[in-house]
Amino acid sequence: MNGISQINPTDGARTAGETKRSAGAAAADFSSVLQQSLAASEESSSVQSDSSESVSAAQEPSSAASDTTDLITGLITGQTDVGALEELATDAAKSATDSGDMSEAMKALFLFCMMMQLGGGLGGASGSGSSGSSSGIMMLMTAMLGQFSKNKEALYNNAVDPTYNADTLDTVAEVFERAGYTKTDVPNTTGTGSAILPTQFWQPTTPALTNSESNRSAENLRAVIDQFNVETAERYRPYRDGYTYCNIFVWDVTSAMGAEIPHYIDSKTGEIRIYPDTSGTTPLDAAGIERWLAGYGAGYGWREVSAQEAQAAANAGKPAVTTAGSIGHVQVVCPSENASFDPVRGVTVAQAGSKVYNYTYISNIYGAATLNSRIRYWVHE
C-alpha cells in the first residue's frame, strides 16, 4: 500500500476486476514509476513504428496517450514543473466537471497527486488551501468531485496509492472530505484494551497497550497483538482500496512494542521517520521491510535468526517477525499456545494480508518449498 503491500501471487492474486488503475502501482519510488511508464510508452511506440501495416485513423494513438507520454517525459527530464502540472490538472478537472467523464476525473486526480508528489504538498490536512494557488486547485478538485456523487468511492480508491507520501494522501483525503466523502476512522471498541485504528493506512494508530524491554512476556505480547483486532478491523480489510495491509499491521504491532519496523524511512539515509514528518521519505512495502531490516535493522535492535529462535523470542514476549521479500509478505510471530516450537508446522503468526489471522501456524500460509527457502526471521533485542 509498496506502501501497503500491493497484491501479489502469494499474498492474494488480483483478478482482472480488482485491478486498480493507479499512478504508483508498479513501484515504491515515484521516479521509478515514471521510468517504467516511459519505457512502456516507448516500447509501444516502437511496436507501432515497426509494423508494416498501415494504421487507420481509428487505430492511431490517442492524443490523451500522447499527452501522457509527453508529461512523463517532461517529469523525468525536469521540463515539466509543478506549475505545468497544475495547469494540466485544472484543464482535466474542468473537462470532467463539464462532461461528467470519469476518465477525465481520474486524470485530474492523477495530475493533482503528481503535483503533490513533486511539489512537497499543499500543507497537508491541517494547513492546505492557505495560499491562493493551493486554495484554487483544492476548490476545483472539490467542485469536480461534486459531479460524481455515485462514483466518489471508485475515484477515492483510484487516487489513494501507497507509494505516495503522507502529505499527498492527507490532502487527497481532505479534498474528498470537502466533497462529502470520508473514509471514517473506525475505533475498535470490542474491549477495554483496543487500539484506535485510522482507516487511513498511512496514519499511525493510537494503541491502548504498549510494551517495552522492561516488561516483556508472552502475555503482554499477546495482549498487544490482540488490541489491533486484525481479523475484523477495517484498517486491515483485504482489498478495500485494492491492496492488502500486512506491512501496516507489522508497523502497528512493532510500534506498540517500542521496536518500530517503520512505514516511512528517510529516502537518503534509511532512518526511521515519524508521521506527519514524512517529506523526503519512502513508504515501505513488504519487500521494502525486508531490505530495511537487512540493511538498517541492526542499528535499531533487529537481527536475523532461525525459525526456532524466532518462536523462542516470541514465547519470551520479544518482538519477532517473518519476511518473504521476494514474495511480498510480512507477519508478526506470536507466542505459541503450548510455549514450544513445532518444527513441522513452523512458527505461530498473526498477519494481515489477503487472509487475516490473529493466530495460525505459518505452514497454513506457505507451502513447504517457500518455508524452506524464502522465509526470513527477525527478532528485536
Secondary structure, 3 states (H helix, E strand, C coil): CCCCECCCCCCCCCCHHHCCCCCCCCCCCHHHHHHHHHHHHHHHHHHHHHCCCCCCHHHCCCHHHHHHHHHHHHHHHCCCCHHHHHHHHHHHHHHHHHHCCHHHHHHHHHHHHHHHHHHCCCCHHHHCCCCHHHHHHHHHHHHHHCCCCCCHHHHHHHHCCCCCCHHHHHHHHHHHHHCCCCCCCCCCCCCCCCCECCCCCCCCCECCCCCCHHHCCHHHHHHHHHCCCCCCCHHHCCCCCCCECHHHHHHHHHHHCCCCCCCEEECCCCCECCCCCCCCEEECCHHHHHHHHHHHHHHHCEEEECHHHHHHHHHCCCCEEEEECCCCEEEEECCCCCCCCECCCECEEEECCCCCEEEEEHHHCCCHHHHHHCCEEEEEC
